[in-house]
């Protein structure tokens, strides 16, 4: 790390210390339940540096100046300092910037950071140069696939669907920014898979429809259950922790009913842990200790094999991530 990154890392040491304390407490609790620790692959983090000369579009600038809640810099060294106490041994970066060359910036950051085992990049299937760009980045073994949030715009465009087929043929996955699709997300995804059935599809962040109106929720859940019948569809245990009143709740009971419903649809073989770091440091989703604590508490209720599957084994199915350290076991 350079000096700027080192200084930035110092700022998160309190989080790491807090995490170590939480981890010790969690370890004692899980050992009491007979739940072993597992080598965790975090399937959803972001990297950026808004202090670069060219800046970064994510996270968004704060109106009137000041740092965004996620900070100005999120780099592998800072991430590793936070998550190592929790047993996290590898992470997959999901690109949040729409700029093509930011894919290369992340790959450059990852080159000397073995904790990064893959990148889900951002290449627009609507771009006529999609095939060329995919071929370029796919030459790097860390490039695993792409993320999109506006798939409904391409449903009736043959060239768009042809590019999604090209993605599948390249053995790459498609991550979907599910919340951005809103309450039509699941219906859109069923239509996409009907047109390109060979896609490996990952739903980013857990959809939460607890407070949706009945007809809308029923339609959403019907299509979600249809996605549950497609063996190549996976879902992330991500963005689970939210505010309750003016506080962030780490009480599993607040989330368990909805998580159990999702579990009944996808089962233990197609759910993966993702922290959404450094979003998980902000007040909205609270700190890494709470994010991983709630996830562990929930999955521990499902048994020993579920812990293994959700926290590392399942990640090898949609993602062909790269083992860069002996601690990063492949299923």
Buried (B, 14 or more C-beta within 10 A) or exposed (E): BEEEBEEBBEEBEEBBEBBBEBBEEBBEBBEEEEBEBBBBBBBBBBBBBBEEEEEBBBBEEEEEEEEBBBBBBBBBBBBBBBBBBBBBBBBBBBBBBEBBEBBBBBBEBBEEBBBBBBBBBBBBBBBEEBBEBBEBBBEBEBBBBBBBBBBBEBEEEEEBBBBBBBBBEEEBBBBBBBBEBEBBBBBBBBBBBEBBEEBBBBBBBBBBBEEBEEEEBEBBBEBBEBBBEBEBBBBBBBBBBEEEEEEBBBEBEBBBEBBEEBBEBBEBBBBBBBBBBBBBBBEEBBBBBBBBBBBBBBBBBBBEEBBBBBBBBBBBBBBBBBEBEEEBBEE
